[in-house]
Amino acid sequence: MKTNVVELSAQALATVGNLGAVGLKAIEYQLAVEARKQSAFEFGLACETWKAQQGIDFIPKNSPEWDQMLHGLPQLVRDKLWRAKADEKNARARLFRACLKARTA
């Protein structure tokens, strides 16, 4: 069976396009991970500042004191971390979908 050059060229272009999409999604994911790390760092600083202001050294997670601290933090700090986590999760899912598409193409 003879395959013509046009079919091969179309397949090659599709493969290159899919791999390019994977590369772009990988970059987006890496940027989302870095943004989440930065947001987590800022969240940690805000928590440490709040604890210092209250004269507290340690607060266990999911305790009433933890909830009190969260409500004492600026809404912007909390929202930024939650949004960054969601963005990272979505970027990861888009990367995996692009990989699947490239693998099955």
Rosetta constraint file for C-alpha pairs under 8 A:
AtomPair CA 3 CA 7 HARMONIC 6.83 0.50
AtomPair CA 3 CA 8 HARMONIC 7.31 0.50
AtomPair CA 4 CA 8 HARMONIC 6.67 0.50
AtomPair CA 5 CA 9 HARMONIC 6.03 0.50
AtomPair CA 6 CA 10 HARMONIC 6.11 0.50
AtomPair CA 7 CA 11 HARMONIC 6.22 0.50
AtomPair CA 8 CA 12 HARMONIC 6.08 0.50
AtomPair CA 9 CA 13 HARMONIC 6.09 0.50
AtomPair CA 10 CA 14 HARMONIC 6.11 0.50
AtomPair CA 11 CA 15 HARMONIC 6.17 0.50
AtomPair CA 12 CA 16 HARMONIC 6.16 0.50
AtomPair CA 13 CA 17 HARMONIC 5.97 0.50
AtomPair CA 14 CA 18 HARMONIC 6.09 0.50
AtomPair CA 14 CA 105 HARMONIC 7.72 0.50
AtomPair CA 15 CA 19 HARMONIC 6.10 0.50
AtomPair CA 15 CA 102 HARMONIC 6.82 0.50
AtomPair CA 15 CA 105 HARMONIC 7.13 0.50
AtomPair CA 16 CA 20 HARMONIC 6.00 0.50
AtomPair CA 17 CA 21 HARMONIC 6.21 0.50
AtomPair CA 18 CA 22 HARMONIC 6.28 0.50
AtomPair CA 18 CA 98 HARMONIC 7.18 0.50
AtomPair CA 18 CA 101 HARMONIC 7.12 0.50
AtomPair CA 18 CA 102 HARMONIC 5.03 0.50
AtomPair CA 18 CA 105 HARMONIC 7.99 0.50
AtomPair CA 19 CA 23 HARMONIC 6.22 0.50
AtomPair CA 19 CA 102 HARMONIC 6.31 0.50
AtomPair CA 20 CA 24 HARMONIC 6.27 0.50
AtomPair CA 21 CA 25 HARMONIC 6.12 0.50
AtomPair CA 21 CA 98 HARMONIC 6.49 0.50
AtomPair CA 22 CA 26 HARMONIC 6.05 0.50
AtomPair CA 22 CA 95 HARMONIC 6.29 0.50
AtomPair CA 22 CA 98 HARMONIC 5.30 0.50
AtomPair CA 22 CA 99 HARMONIC 5.88 0.50
AtomPair CA 22 CA 102 HARMONIC 7.52 0.50
AtomPair CA 23 CA 27 HARMONIC 6.33 0.50
AtomPair CA 24 CA 28 HARMONIC 6.24 0.50
AtomPair CA 25 CA 29 HARMONIC 6.07 0.50
AtomPair CA 25 CA 91 HARMONIC 7.07 0.50
AtomPair CA 25 CA 94 HARMONIC 6.60 0.50
AtomPair CA 25 CA 95 HARMONIC 4.90 0.50
AtomPair CA 25 CA 98 HARMONIC 7.26 0.50
AtomPair CA 26 CA 30 HARMONIC 6.16 0.50
AtomPair CA 26 CA 95 HARMONIC 5.95 0.50
AtomPair CA 27 CA 31 HARMONIC 6.20 0.50
AtomPair CA 28 CA 32 HARMONIC 6.18 0.50
AtomPair CA 28 CA 91 HARMONIC 6.39 0.50
AtomPair CA 29 CA 33 HARMONIC 6.17 0.50
AtomPair CA 29 CA 88 HARMONIC 6.42 0.50
AtomPair CA 29 CA 91 HARMONIC 4.92 0.50
AtomPair CA 29 CA 92 HARMONIC 5.74 0.50
AtomPair CA 29 CA 95 HARMONIC 7.03 0.50
AtomPair CA 30 CA 34 HARMONIC 6.31 0.50
AtomPair CA 31 CA 35 HARMONIC 6.15 0.50
AtomPair CA 32 CA 36 HARMONIC 6.11 0.50
AtomPair CA 32 CA 84 HARMONIC 6.95 0.50
AtomPair CA 32 CA 87 HARMONIC 6.29 0.50
AtomPair CA 32 CA 88 HARMONIC 4.85 0.50
AtomPair CA 32 CA 91 HARMONIC 6.85 0.50
AtomPair CA 33 CA 37 HARMONIC 6.18 0.50
AtomPair CA 33 CA 88 HARMONIC 5.78 0.50
AtomPair CA 34 CA 38 HARMONIC 6.18 0.50
AtomPair CA 35 CA 39 HARMONIC 6.11 0.50
AtomPair CA 35 CA 84 HARMONIC 6.30 0.50
AtomPair CA 36 CA 40 HARMONIC 6.02 0.50
AtomPair CA 36 CA 81 HARMONIC 6.60 0.50
AtomPair CA 36 CA 84 HARMONIC 4.80 0.50
AtomPair CA 36 CA 85 HARMONIC 5.85 0.50
AtomPair CA 36 CA 88 HARMONIC 6.93 0.50
AtomPair CA 37 CA 41 HARMONIC 6.15 0.50
AtomPair CA 38 CA 42 HARMONIC 6.26 0.50
AtomPair CA 39 CA 43 HARMONIC 6.03 0.50
AtomPair CA 39 CA 77 HARMONIC 7.69 0.50
AtomPair CA 39 CA 80 HARMONIC 6.36 0.50
AtomPair CA 39 CA 81 HARMONIC 5.09 0.50
AtomPair CA 39 CA 84 HARMONIC 6.89 0.50
AtomPair CA 40 CA 44 HARMONIC 6.07 0.50
AtomPair CA 40 CA 81 HARMONIC 6.07 0.50
AtomPair CA 41 CA 45 HARMONIC 6.28 0.50
AtomPair CA 42 CA 46 HARMONIC 6.20 0.50
AtomPair CA 42 CA 77 HARMONIC 7.23 0.50
AtomPair CA 43 CA 47 HARMONIC 6.19 0.50
AtomPair CA 43 CA 77 HARMONIC 5.97 0.50
AtomPair CA 43 CA 78 HARMONIC 6.92 0.50
AtomPair CA 43 CA 81 HARMONIC 6.97 0.50
AtomPair CA 44 CA 48 HARMONIC 6.13 0.50
AtomPair CA 45 CA 49 HARMONIC 6.08 0.50
AtomPair CA 46 CA 50 HARMONIC 6.14 0.50
AtomPair CA 46 CA 73 HARMONIC 6.72 0.50
AtomPair CA 46 CA 77 HARMONIC 7.59 0.50
AtomPair CA 47 CA 51 HARMONIC 6.13 0.50
AtomPair CA 47 CA 69 HARMONIC 7.18 0.50
AtomPair CA 47 CA 70 HARMONIC 7.94 0.50
AtomPair CA 47 CA 73 HARMONIC 7.19 0.50
AtomPair CA 48 CA 52 HARMONIC 6.08 0.50
AtomPair CA 49 CA 53 HARMONIC 6.19 0.50
AtomPair CA 50 CA 54 HARMONIC 6.28 0.50
AtomPair CA 50 CA 69 HARMONIC 6.98 0.50
AtomPair CA 50 CA 72 HARMONIC 7.29 0.50
AtomPair CA 50 CA 73 HARMONIC 7.13 0.50
AtomPair CA 51 CA 55 HARMONIC 5.94 0.50
AtomPair CA 51 CA 56 HARMONIC 4.90 0.50
AtomPair CA 51 CA 57 HARMONIC 6.50 0.50
AtomPair CA 51 CA 58 HARMONIC 7.73 0.50
AtomPair CA 51 CA 69 HARMONIC 7.66 0.50
AtomPair CA 52 CA 56 HARMONIC 6.03 0.50
AtomPair CA 52 CA 57 HARMONIC 7.27 0.50
AtomPair CA 59 CA 63 HARMONIC 7.52 0.50
AtomPair CA 59 CA 65 HARMONIC 6.37 0.50
AtomPair CA 59 CA 66 HARMONIC 6.00 0.50
AtomPair CA 60 CA 65 HARMONIC 7.64 0.50
AtomPair CA 60 CA 66 HARMONIC 6.52 0.50
AtomPair CA 61 CA 66 HARMONIC 5.66 0.50
AtomPair CA 62 CA 66 HARMONIC 5.77 0.50
AtomPair CA 62 CA 67 HARMONIC 6.84 0.50
AtomPair CA 63 CA 67 HARMONIC 6.48 0.50
AtomPair CA 64 CA 68 HARMONIC 6.23 0.50
AtomPair CA 65 CA 69 HARMONIC 6.15 0.50
AtomPair CA 66 CA 70 HARMONIC 6.19 0.50
AtomPair CA 67 CA 71 HARMONIC 6.27 0.50
AtomPair CA 68 CA 72 HARMONIC 6.23 0.50
AtomPair CA 69 CA 73 HARMONIC 6.39 0.50
AtomPair CA 70 CA 78 HARMONIC 7.74 0.50
AtomPair CA 73 CA 77 HARMONIC 7.03 0.50
AtomPair CA 73 CA 78 HARMONIC 7.23 0.50
AtomPair CA 74 CA 78 HARMONIC 6.83 0.50
AtomPair CA 75 CA 79 HARMONIC 5.99 0.50
AtomPair CA 76 CA 80 HARMONIC 5.91 0.50
AtomPair CA 77 CA 81 HARMONIC 6.48 0.50
AtomPair CA 78 CA 82 HARMONIC 6.33 0.50
AtomPair CA 79 CA 83 HARMONIC 5.95 0.50
AtomPair CA 80 CA 84 HARMONIC 6.03 0.50
AtomPair CA 81 CA 85 HARMONIC 6.17 0.50
AtomPair CA 82 CA 86 HARMONIC 6.31 0.50
AtomPair CA 83 CA 87 HARMONIC 6.04 0.50
AtomPair CA 84 CA 88 HARMONIC 6.10 0.50
AtomPair CA 85 CA 89 HARMONIC 6.27 0.50
AtomPair CA 86 CA 90 HARMONIC 6.18 0.50
AtomPair CA 87 CA 91 HARMONIC 6.04 0.50
AtomPair CA 88 CA 92 HARMONIC 6.11 0.50
AtomPair CA 89 CA 93 HARMONIC 6.31 0.50
AtomPair CA 90 CA 94 HARMONIC 6.21 0.50
AtomPair CA 91 CA 95 HARMONIC 6.16 0.50
AtomPair CA 92 CA 96 HARMONIC 6.24 0.50
AtomPair CA 93 CA 97 HARMONIC 6.18 0.50
AtomPair CA 94 CA 98 HARMONIC 6.16 0.50
AtomPair CA 95 CA 99 HARMONIC 6.20 0.50
AtomPair CA 96 CA 100 HARMONIC 6.15 0.50
AtomPair CA 97 CA 101 HARMONIC 6.14 0.50
AtomPair CA 98 CA 102 HARMONIC 6.14 0.50
AtomPair CA 99 CA 103 HARMONIC 6.08 0.50
AtomPair CA 100 CA 104 HARMONIC 6.17 0.50
AtomPair CA 101 CA 105 HARMONIC 5.92 0.50
